[in-house]
Amino acid sequence: AANLGLSTVRDFEKGRRQPHPNNMAAIKTALEAAGVIFIAENGGGAGVRLRK
C-alpha cells in the first residue's frame, strides 16, 4: 500500500492535482509490489504491463 489519503489518489486520478514526488514514488512502489512493470519510452514506447 502507498499509505496515501484516498482524496490524494482520487485527485491525482481525476487530474485535479499533481502529486508530490514522494507520493508519486509511493504510488509507483505499491504498483510494482502488486506486479506492475513500468516500461520506459526507450523500450518501444512508454507503458505498463503486469508481471507474469
PDB file of N, CA, C, O and CB in Angstrom:
ATOM      1  N   ALA A   1       0.840  -1.191   0.000  1.00  0.00           N
ATOM      2  CA  ALA A   1       0.000   0.000   0.000  1.00  0.00           C
ATOM      3  C   ALA A   1       0.876   1.243   0.000  1.00  0.00           C
ATOM      4  O   ALA A   1       1.968   1.256   0.568  1.00  0.00           O
ATOM      5  CB  ALA A   1      -0.951   0.005   1.217  1.00  0.00           C
ATOM      6  N   ALA A   2       0.386   2.262  -0.634  1.00  0.00           N
ATOM      7  CA  ALA A   2       1.143   3.508  -0.736  1.00  0.00           C
ATOM      8  C   ALA A   2       0.995   4.383   0.500  1.00  0.00           C
ATOM      9  O   ALA A   2       1.726   5.360   0.660  1.00  0.00           O
ATOM     10  CB  ALA A   2       0.704   4.279  -1.957  1.00  0.00           C
ATOM     11  N   ASN A   3       0.048   4.039   1.380  1.00  0.00           N
ATOM     12  CA  ASN A   3      -0.198   4.818   2.603  1.00  0.00           C
ATOM     13  C   ASN A   3      -0.488   6.285   2.309  1.00  0.00           C
ATOM     14  O   ASN A   3       0.033   7.177   2.978  1.00  0.00           O
ATOM     15  CB  ASN A   3       0.998   4.716   3.536  1.00  0.00           C
ATOM     16  N   LEU A   4      -1.323   6.525   1.302  1.00  0.00           N
ATOM     17  CA  LEU A   4      -1.745   7.881   0.945  1.00  0.00           C
ATOM     18  C   LEU A   4      -3.229   8.017   1.221  1.00  0.00           C
ATOM     19  O   LEU A   4      -3.969   7.033   1.235  1.00  0.00           O
ATOM     20  CB  LEU A   4      -1.429   8.200  -0.548  1.00  0.00           C
ATOM     21  N   GLY A   5      -3.652   9.252   1.440  1.00  0.00           N
ATOM     22  CA  GLY A   5      -5.065   9.504   1.639  1.00  0.00           C
ATOM     23  C   GLY A   5      -5.851   9.215   0.368  1.00  0.00           C
ATOM     24  O   GLY A   5      -5.364   9.436  -0.741  1.00  0.00           O
ATOM     25  N   LEU A   6      -7.061   8.723   0.541  1.00  0.00           N
ATOM     26  CA  LEU A   6      -7.910   8.406  -0.603  1.00  0.00           C
ATOM     27  C   LEU A   6      -8.145   9.637  -1.476  1.00  0.00           C
ATOM     28  O   LEU A   6      -8.158   9.533  -2.702  1.00  0.00           O
ATOM     29  CB  LEU A   6      -9.246   7.835  -0.129  1.00  0.00           C
ATOM     30  N   SER A   7      -8.331  10.799  -0.855  1.00  0.00           N
ATOM     31  CA  SER A   7      -8.569  12.018  -1.638  1.00  0.00           C
ATOM     32  C   SER A   7      -7.346  12.383  -2.479  1.00  0.00           C
ATOM     33  O   SER A   7      -7.494  12.922  -3.576  1.00  0.00           O
ATOM     34  CB  SER A   7      -8.935  13.189  -0.708  1.00  0.00           C
ATOM     35  N   THR A   8      -6.153  12.101  -1.986  1.00  0.00           N
ATOM     36  CA  THR A   8      -4.933  12.371  -2.747  1.00  0.00           C
ATOM     37  C   THR A   8      -4.915  11.538  -4.017  1.00  0.00           C
ATOM     38  O   THR A   8      -4.628  12.051  -5.098  1.00  0.00           O
ATOM     39  CB  THR A   8      -3.680  12.081  -1.898  1.00  0.00           C
ATOM     40  N   VAL A   9      -5.221  10.255  -3.887  1.00  0.00           N
ATOM     41  CA  VAL A   9      -5.222   9.361  -5.047  1.00  0.00           C
ATOM     42  C   VAL A   9      -6.349   9.735  -6.007  1.00  0.00           C
ATOM     43  O   VAL A   9      -6.136   9.777  -7.219  1.00  0.00           O
ATOM     44  CB  VAL A   9      -5.366   7.890  -4.600  1.00  0.00           C
ATOM     45  N   ARG A  10      -7.528  10.002  -5.489  1.00  0.00           N
ATOM     46  CA  ARG A  10      -8.660  10.382  -6.355  1.00  0.00           C
ATOM     47  C   ARG A  10      -8.365  11.658  -7.130  1.00  0.00           C
ATOM     48  O   ARG A  10      -8.631  11.733  -8.329  1.00  0.00           O
ATOM     49  CB  ARG A  10      -9.934  10.568  -5.520  1.00  0.00           C
ATOM     50  N   ASP A  11      -7.815  12.666  -6.449  1.00  0.00           N
ATOM     51  CA  ASP A  11      -7.499  13.923  -7.126  1.00  0.00           C
ATOM     52  C   ASP A  11      -6.462  13.713  -8.222  1.00  0.00           C
ATOM     53  O   ASP A  11      -6.563  14.312  -9.293  1.00  0.00           O
ATOM     54  CB  ASP A  11      -6.993  14.958  -6.119  1.00  0.00           C
ATOM     55  N   PHE A  12      -5.471  12.871  -7.966  1.00  0.00           N
ATOM     56  CA  PHE A  12      -4.458  12.574  -8.972  1.00  0.00           C
ATOM     57  C   PHE A  12      -5.088  11.852 -10.165  1.00  0.00           C
ATOM     58  O   PHE A  12      -4.817  12.201 -11.314  1.00  0.00           O
ATOM     59  CB  PHE A  12      -3.325  11.722  -8.364  1.00  0.00           C
ATOM     60  N   GLU A  13      -5.925  10.851  -9.899  1.00  0.00           N
ATOM     61  CA  GLU A  13      -6.569  10.100 -10.978  1.00  0.00           C
ATOM     62  C   GLU A  13      -7.472  10.982 -11.832  1.00  0.00           C
ATOM     63  O   GLU A  13      -7.586  10.765 -13.038  1.00  0.00           O
ATOM     64  CB  GLU A  13      -7.375   8.949 -10.403  1.00  0.00           C
ATOM     65  N   LYS A  14      -8.109  11.963 -11.225  1.00  0.00           N
ATOM     66  CA  LYS A  14      -9.020  12.851 -11.953  1.00  0.00           C
ATOM     67  C   LYS A  14      -8.302  14.037 -12.581  1.00  0.00           C
ATOM     68  O   LYS A  14      -8.933  14.871 -13.230  1.00  0.00           O
ATOM     69  CB  LYS A  14     -10.103  13.353 -11.025  1.00  0.00           C
ATOM     70  N   GLY A  15      -6.983  14.121 -12.394  1.00  0.00           N
ATOM     71  CA  GLY A  15      -6.212  15.205 -12.976  1.00  0.00           C
ATOM     72  C   GLY A  15      -6.369  16.528 -12.265  1.00  0.00           C
ATOM     73  O   GLY A  15      -6.046  17.576 -12.824  1.00  0.00           O
ATOM     74  N   ARG A  16      -6.859  16.498 -11.044  1.00  0.00           N
ATOM     75  CA  ARG A  16      -7.072  17.734 -10.286  1.00  0.00           C
ATOM     76  C   ARG A  16      -5.779  18.309  -9.720  1.00  0.00           C
ATOM     77  O   ARG A  16      -5.660  19.516  -9.509  1.00  0.00           O
ATOM     78  CB  ARG A  16      -8.045  17.483  -9.159  1.00  0.00           C
ATOM     79  N   ARG A  17      -4.812  17.423  -9.479  1.00  0.00           N
ATOM     80  CA  ARG A  17      -3.530  17.903  -8.970  1.00  0.00           C
ATOM     81  C   ARG A  17      -2.443  16.892  -9.281  1.00  0.00           C
ATOM     82  O   ARG A  17      -2.710  15.710  -9.500  1.00  0.00           O
ATOM     83  CB  ARG A  17      -3.602  18.167  -7.453  1.00  0.00           C
ATOM     84  N   GLN A  18      -1.227  17.376  -9.297  1.00  0.00           N
ATOM     85  CA  GLN A  18      -0.048  16.542  -9.493  1.00  0.00           C
ATOM     86  C   GLN A  18       0.492  16.181  -8.112  1.00  0.00           C
ATOM     87  O   GLN A  18       0.724  17.072  -7.294  1.00  0.00           O
ATOM     88  CB  GLN A  18       1.042  17.274 -10.367  1.00  0.00           C
ATOM     89  N   PRO A  19       0.698  14.893  -7.836  1.00  0.00           N
ATOM     90  CA  PRO A  19       1.185  14.520  -6.508  1.00  0.00           C
ATOM     91  C   PRO A  19       2.625  14.968  -6.278  1.00  0.00           C
ATOM     92  O   PRO A  19       3.399  15.132  -7.222  1.00  0.00           O
ATOM     93  CB  PRO A  19       1.078  13.017  -6.319  1.00  0.00           C
ATOM     94  N   HIS A  20       2.967  15.160  -5.016  1.00  0.00           N
ATOM     95  CA  HIS A  20       4.345  15.471  -4.642  1.00  0.00           C
ATOM     96  C   HIS A  20       5.224  14.296  -5.060  1.00  0.00           C
ATOM     97  O   HIS A  20       4.751  13.162  -5.129  1.00  0.00           O
ATOM     98  CB  HIS A  20       4.472  15.756  -3.100  1.00  0.00           C
ATOM     99  N   PRO A  21       6.500  14.559  -5.340  1.00  0.00           N
ATOM    100  CA  PRO A  21       7.388  13.474  -5.781  1.00  0.00           C
ATOM    101  C   PRO A  21       7.423  12.272  -4.828  1.00  0.00           C
ATOM    102  O   PRO A  21       7.479  11.130  -5.285  1.00  0.00           O
ATOM    103  CB  PRO A  21       8.785  14.011  -5.947  1.00  0.00           C
ATOM    104  N   ASN A  22       7.391  12.511  -3.521  1.00  0.00           N
ATOM    105  CA  ASN A  22       7.423  11.380  -2.585  1.00  0.00           C
ATOM    106  C   ASN A  22       6.131  10.566  -2.655  1.00  0.00           C
ATOM    107  O   ASN A  22       6.163   9.348  -2.481  1.00  0.00           O
ATOM    108  CB  ASN A  22       7.650  11.881  -1.149  1.00  0.00           C
ATOM    109  N   ASN A  23       4.992  11.221  -2.907  1.00  0.00           N
ATOM    110  CA  ASN A  23       3.734  10.492  -3.068  1.00  0.00           C
ATOM    111  C   ASN A  23       3.733   9.693  -4.371  1.00  0.00           C
ATOM    112  O   ASN A  23       3.237   8.567  -4.412  1.00  0.00           O
ATOM    113  CB  ASN A  23       2.541  11.464  -3.041  1.00  0.00           C
ATOM    114  N   MET A  24       4.284  10.272  -5.422  1.00  0.00           N
ATOM    115  CA  MET A  24       4.369   9.568  -6.703  1.00  0.00           C
ATOM    116  C   MET A  24       5.247   8.330  -6.557  1.00  0.00           C
ATOM    117  O   MET A  24       4.928   7.273  -7.102  1.00  0.00           O
ATOM    118  CB  MET A  24       4.927  10.499  -7.807  1.00  0.00           C
ATOM    119  N   ALA A  25       6.344   8.457  -5.828  1.00  0.00           N
ATOM    120  CA  ALA A  25       7.227   7.309  -5.597  1.00  0.00           C
ATOM    121  C   ALA A  25       6.505   6.227  -4.803  1.00  0.00           C
ATOM    122  O   ALA A  25       6.681   5.040  -5.079  1.00  0.00           O
ATOM    123  CB  ALA A  25       8.505   7.748  -4.856  1.00  0.00           C
ATOM    124  N   ALA A  26       5.696   6.618  -3.821  1.00  0.00           N
ATOM    125  CA  ALA A  26       4.946   5.649  -3.016  1.00  0.00           C
ATOM    126  C   ALA A  26       3.921   4.911  -3.873  1.00  0.00           C
ATOM    127  O   ALA A  26       3.734   3.704  -3.718  1.00  0.00           O
ATOM    128  CB  ALA A  26       4.244   6.354  -1.838  1.00  0.00           C
ATOM    129  N   ILE A  27       3.259   5.629  -4.772  1.00  0.00           N
ATOM    130  CA  ILE A  27       2.290   5.001  -5.679  1.00  0.00           C
ATOM    131  C   ILE A  27       3.002   4.005  -6.591  1.00  0.00           C
ATOM    132  O   ILE A  27       2.534   2.881  -6.772  1.00  0.00           O
ATOM    133  CB  ILE A  27       1.546   6.074  -6.524  1.00  0.00           C
ATOM    134  N   LYS A  28       4.125   4.415  -7.162  1.00  0.00           N
ATOM    135  CA  LYS A  28       4.879   3.543  -8.069  1.00  0.00           C
ATOM    136  C   LYS A  28       5.361   2.293  -7.341  1.00  0.00           C
ATOM    137  O   LYS A  28       5.259   1.189  -7.875  1.00  0.00           O
ATOM    138  CB  LYS A  28       6.077   4.299  -8.674  1.00  0.00           C
ATOM    139  N   THR A  29       5.881   2.455  -6.139  1.00  0.00           N
ATOM    140  CA  THR A  29       6.363   1.317  -5.356  1.00  0.00           C
ATOM    141  C   THR A  29       5.231   0.339  -5.056  1.00  0.00           C
ATOM    142  O   THR A  29       5.417  -0.874  -5.155  1.00  0.00           O
ATOM    143  CB  THR A  29       7.001   1.800  -4.050  1.00  0.00           C
ATOM    144  N   ALA A  30       4.062   0.860  -4.690  1.00  0.00           N
ATOM    145  CA  ALA A  30       2.911  -0.001  -4.388  1.00  0.00           C
ATOM    146  C   ALA A  30       2.455  -0.760  -5.633  1.00  0.00           C
ATOM    147  O   ALA A  30       2.130  -1.944  -5.551  1.00  0.00           O
ATOM    148  CB  ALA A  30       1.746   0.835  -3.824  1.00  0.00           C
ATOM    149  N   LEU A  31       2.430  -0.091  -6.775  1.00  0.00           N
ATOM    150  CA  LEU A  31       2.026  -0.758  -8.017  1.00  0.00           C
ATOM    151  C   LEU A  31       3.038  -1.832  -8.422  1.00  0.00           C
ATOM    152  O   LEU A  31       2.657  -2.917  -8.863  1.00  0.00           O
ATOM    153  CB  LEU A  31       1.870   0.271  -9.150  1.00  0.00           C
ATOM    154  N   GLU A  32       4.325  -1.525  -8.271  1.00  0.00           N
ATOM    155  CA  GLU A  32       5.353  -2.511  -8.602  1.00  0.00           C
ATOM    156  C   GLU A  32       5.255  -3.729  -7.683  1.00  0.00           C
ATOM    157  O   GLU A  32       5.448  -4.859  -8.132  1.00  0.00           O
ATOM    158  CB  GLU A  32       6.752  -1.880  -8.500  1.00  0.00           C
ATOM    159  N   ALA A  33       4.958  -3.509  -6.407  1.00  0.00           N
ATOM    160  CA  ALA A  33       4.796  -4.620  -5.465  1.00  0.00           C
ATOM    161  C   ALA A  33       3.606  -5.496  -5.848  1.00  0.00           C
ATOM    162  O   ALA A  33       3.571  -6.684  -5.526  1.00  0.00           O
ATOM    163  CB  ALA A  33       4.618  -4.087  -4.035  1.00  0.00           C
ATOM    164  N   ALA A  34       2.627  -4.900  -6.540  1.00  0.00           N
ATOM    165  CA  ALA A  34       1.442  -5.641  -6.984  1.00  0.00           C
ATOM    166  C   ALA A  34       1.653  -6.307  -8.344  1.00  0.00           C
ATOM    167  O   ALA A  34       0.745  -6.955  -8.863  1.00  0.00           O
ATOM    168  CB  ALA A  34       0.238  -4.709  -7.052  1.00  0.00           C
ATOM    169  N   GLY A  35       2.849  -6.150  -8.927  1.00  0.00           N
ATOM    170  CA  GLY A  35       3.151  -6.827 -10.183  1.00  0.00           C
ATOM    171  C   GLY A  35       3.135  -5.969 -11.425  1.00  0.00           C
ATOM    172  O   GLY A  35       3.238  -6.494 -12.533  1.00  0.00           O
ATOM    173  N   VAL A  36       3.010  -4.660 -11.274  1.00  0.00           N
ATOM    174  CA  VAL A  36       3.015  -3.767 -12.429  1.00  0.00           C
ATOM    175  C   VAL A  36       4.460  -3.463 -12.811  1.00  0.00           C
ATOM    176  O   VAL A  36       5.286  -3.155 -11.952  1.00  0.00           O
ATOM    177  CB  VAL A  36       2.231  -2.452 -12.127  1.00  0.00           C
ATOM    178  N   ILE A  37       4.758  -3.551 -14.098  1.00  0.00           N
ATOM    179  CA  ILE A  37       6.079  -3.217 -14.614  1.00  0.00           C
ATOM    180  C   ILE A  37       5.940  -1.966 -15.468  1.00  0.00           C
ATOM    181  O   ILE A  37       5.098  -1.913 -16.364  1.00  0.00           O
ATOM    182  CB  ILE A  37       6.696  -4.404 -15.436  1.00  0.00           C
ATOM    183  N   PHE A  38       6.762  -0.959 -15.193  1.00  0.00           N
ATOM    184  CA  PHE A  38       6.752   0.281 -15.961  1.00  0.00           C
ATOM    185  C   PHE A  38       7.766   0.162 -17.090  1.00  0.00           C
ATOM    186  O   PHE A  38       8.917  -0.212 -16.864  1.00  0.00           O
ATOM    187  CB  PHE A  38       7.068   1.510 -15.055  1.00  0.00           C
ATOM    188  N   ILE A  39       7.336   0.481 -18.302  1.00  0.00           N
ATOM    189  CA  ILE A  39       8.183   0.381 -19.484  1.00  0.00           C
ATOM    190  C   ILE A  39       8.600   1.792 -19.890  1.00  0.00           C
ATOM    191  O   ILE A  39       7.764   2.674 -20.082  1.00  0.00           O
ATOM    192  CB  ILE A  39       7.442  -0.350 -20.657  1.00  0.00           C
ATOM    193  N   ALA A  40       9.913   1.983 -20.015  1.00  0.00           N
ATOM    194  CA  ALA A  40      10.448   3.302 -20.370  1.00  0.00           C
ATOM    195  C   ALA A  40      10.130   3.650 -21.820  1.00  0.00           C
ATOM    196  O   ALA A  40       9.846   2.773 -22.636  1.00  0.00           O
ATOM    197  CB  ALA A  40      11.966   3.345 -20.140  1.00  0.00           C
ATOM    198  N   GLU A  41      10.183   4.940 -22.125  1.00  0.00           N
ATOM    199  CA  GLU A  41       9.929   5.389 -23.500  1.00  0.00           C
ATOM    200  C   GLU A  41      10.909   4.764 -24.479  1.00  0.00           C
ATOM    201  O   GLU A  41      10.549   4.478 -25.621  1.00  0.00           O
ATOM    202  CB  GLU A  41      10.011   6.912 -23.588  1.00  0.00           C
ATOM    203  N   ASN A  42      12.154   4.548 -24.038  1.00  0.00           N
ATOM    204  CA  ASN A  42      13.150   3.963 -24.939  1.00  0.00           C
ATOM    205  C   ASN A  42      12.977   2.450 -25.070  1.00  0.00           C
ATOM    206  O   ASN A  42      13.763   1.794 -25.754  1.00  0.00           O
ATOM    207  CB  ASN A  42      14.558   4.281 -24.443  1.00  0.00           C
ATOM    208  N   GLY A  43      11.962   1.900 -24.426  1.00  0.00           N
ATOM    209  CA  GLY A  43      11.673   0.471 -24.530  1.00  0.00           C
ATOM    210  C   GLY A  43      10.594   0.188 -25.563  1.00  0.00           C
ATOM    211  O   GLY A  43       9.880  -0.809 -25.454  1.00  0.00           O
ATOM    212  N   GLY A  44      10.469   1.040 -26.547  1.00  0.00           N
ATOM    213  CA  GLY A  44       9.467   0.843 -27.588  1.00  0.00           C
ATOM    214  C   GLY A  44       8.200   1.638 -27.341  1.00  0.00           C
ATOM    215  O   GLY A  44       7.184   1.413 -27.998  1.00  0.00           O
ATOM    216  N   GLY A  45       8.255   2.555 -26.408  1.00  0.00           N
ATOM    217  CA  GLY A  45       7.097   3.380 -26.065  1.00  0.00           C
ATOM    218  C   GLY A  45       6.753   3.210 -24.603  1.00  0.00           C
ATOM    219  O   GLY A  45       6.736   2.095 -24.082  1.00  0.00           O
ATOM    220  N   ALA A  46       6.482   4.314 -23.949  1.00  0.00           N
ATOM    221  CA  ALA A  46       6.164   4.277 -22.519  1.00  0.00           C
ATOM    222  C   ALA A  46       4.888   3.487 -22.290  1.00  0.00           C
ATOM    223  O   ALA A  46       3.964   3.538 -23.102  1.00  0.00           O
ATOM    224  CB  ALA A  46       6.020   5.703 -21.950  1.00  0.00           C
ATOM    225  N   GLY A  47       4.837   2.755 -21.181  1.00  0.00           N
ATOM    226  CA  GLY A  47       3.638   1.992 -20.871  1.00  0.00           C
ATOM    227  C   GLY A  47       3.801   1.191 -19.604  1.00  0.00           C
ATOM    228  O   GLY A  47       4.790   1.331 -18.885  1.00  0.00           O
ATOM    229  N   VAL A  48       2.823   0.353 -19.339  1.00  0.00           N
ATOM    230  CA  VAL A  48       2.856  -0.538 -18.182  1.00  0.00           C
ATOM    231  C   VAL A  48       2.354  -1.913 -18.610  1.00  0.00           C
ATOM    232  O   VAL A  48       1.640  -2.045 -19.604  1.00  0.00           O
ATOM    233  CB  VAL A  48       1.996   0.030 -17.006  1.00  0.00           C
ATOM    234  N   ARG A  49       2.734  -2.922 -17.855  1.00  0.00           N
ATOM    235  CA  ARG A  49       2.204  -4.262 -18.066  1.00  0.00           C
ATOM    236  C   ARG A  49       2.267  -4.995 -16.741  1.00  0.00           C
ATOM    237  O   ARG A  49       2.957  -4.567 -15.817  1.00  0.00           O
ATOM    238  CB  ARG A  49       2.994  -5.028 -19.179  1.00  0.00           C
ATOM    239  N   LEU A  50       1.548  -6.097 -16.651  1.00  0.00           N
ATOM    240  CA  LEU A  50       1.569  -6.919 -15.450  1.00  0.00           C
ATOM    241  C   LEU A  50       2.626  -7.997 -15.586  1.00  0.00           C
ATOM    242  O   LEU A  50       2.783  -8.613 -16.641  1.00  0.00           O
ATOM    243  CB  LEU A  50       0.188  -7.546 -15.187  1.00  0.00           C
ATOM    244  N   ARG A  51       3.343  -8.211 -14.503  1.00  0.00           N
ATOM    245  CA  ARG A  51       4.348  -9.268 -14.465  1.00  0.00           C
ATOM    246  C   ARG A  51       3.648 -10.614 -14.559  1.00  0.00           C
ATOM    247  O   ARG A  51       2.556 -10.784 -14.016  1.00  0.00           O
ATOM    248  CB  ARG A  51       5.209  -9.180 -13.172  1.00  0.00           C
ATOM    249  N   LYS A  52       4.256 -11.562 -15.235  1.00  0.00           N
ATOM    250  CA  LYS A  52       3.679 -12.908 -15.380  1.00  0.00           C
ATOM    251  C   LYS A  52       3.896 -13.716 -14.135  1.00  0.00           C
ATOM    252  O   LYS A  52       3.481 -14.873 -14.069  1.00  0.00           O
ATOM    253  CB  LYS A  52       4.280 -13.637 -16.578  1.00  0.00           C
TER     254      LYS A  52
END
